[in-house]
Amino acid sequence: MRSTEHNRPAEALRASLRAGEPTIWSKGEPPLPRSSPSLALTRLADARARFDRFAPALGRLFGEGSWDGRIRSPLRAYPIGADDRTGLWVKCDHELPLTGTIKARGGVHEVLQFVEETALRLGLVTLGEDYACLADARARTALAERRVGVGSTGNLGLSVGMAARAFGLQAEVHMSADAKAWKKVRLRALGVEVVEHEGDYADAVAAARARFQALGDHAHFVDDEHSEALFVGYAVAAYELAEQLEAAGIGIDDEHPLFVYLPCGVGGAPGGISYGLKAIYGDDVRCVFAEPVASASMLAALAFPGPQPTSVYALGLTNRTLADGLATPAASQLVLDLVGDEIDAVVALPDDRFLHWVGEAWAAARVRVEPSAAAGFAAWDHLAHVSRGADRPAYLYRGWARATHIVWTTGGAMLPDAEFRALLPSV
């Protein structure tokens, strides 16, 4: 795995992170030939087909006649200053159906895969048909003895819990101490068993994993750190974006690259999306991960490689951040194995940058996001300022002024009004 820092030795990066300063890691020129993906692209095609098969059932369970059951989000232009030469767009996964978060892609996909495998074994459906019948009471009763569990800081738990309960499954969400109280309340209202842990995200995941290993075949654990089903659920979003760019008449090539800014916790969602985008655009897309400086787990893994992903605690960081959805102490090894060499940059920023962009995005474009989902805006803004200086990585900024820039928002639609207002600057 490459570990080329942005013109800074490892100790300088460590000092910058420990001081809570904005910190950039970027890779150097991509090698030729590029390494081949180790995950078959047929897995992505399978996931896309699975979403199609389940659309009628999801529409019946959640649509109330107004939604077709397809998990898609709009791509919208973002208003920026006239002096800025870059075009900025927002991939609005904060508006996704079901849970208003990117986890409605990966988390829901893994639940759908488990439901499909179980329903096929029970003879409830036949592969190839649509699955509208899985919204019926008969199917939900048949699935009621199965249990799905997950460890989460919040949004993945919401997505898994909501989807599992809709299909009649029992659901169990193990949540870390930094998970927001309103997310626990919402899950319990759905009939989800919420198990609270005093430790961090990694502690909650480890406890949930150990419990589900002992439950047998009738239980399924959604493993945020190791799940390919989650990964491919996120990855199919790249094809959705490509279709939207084509419909908007936006071409992507070496002279007109694509920059995508992705909030990063353990890395599953940004890793999956990056995998899909690299499969489509190759090195014409730059995938930039955005993290809280106190929880810079992907930056730690890439800048300080070792036999296991380097923990932020090993660098003297606290893993305490307002961006609860990104509060993870170590990156996913699966993500590093599948797409680590393709991550173009990681930008770690203090919480006040995220909080600023919660207010800025709302004031400028009525984009309603939680702090975790504002990370992409903060990363774009920071790199835009660095782009005007002489000390910048040449590979990362090649074609910057002619590029299409997309901030991928990841959550916020379900944020209670009182919680959202408390995040906005006082007038």
Secondary structure, DSSP 8 states (H G I E B T S, - for coil): -----SS--HHHHHHHHHTT--EEEE--S--SS----SS-THHHHHHHHHHHHHHHHHHHHH-TTS--S-----EEE----TT--SEEEEEEGGG-TTTSBTHHHHHHHHHHHHHHHHHHHHTS--TTS--GGGGSHHHHHHHTT-EEEEEESSHHHHHHHHHHHHTT-EEEEEE-TTS-HHHHHHHHHTT-EEEE-SS-HHHHHHHHHHHHHTT-TTEEEE-TTT-HHHHHHHHTHHHHHHHHHHHTT---SSSS-EEEEEE-SSSHHHHHHHHHHHHHHGGGEEEEEEEEGGG-HHHHHHHS--SS---GGGGT-----S-GGG--SS--HHHHHHHGGG--EEEEE-HHHHHHHHHHHHHHH-----GGGGHHHHHHHHHHHHTTSS-S-HHHHTTGGG-EEEEEE-B-TTS-HHHHHHHS---
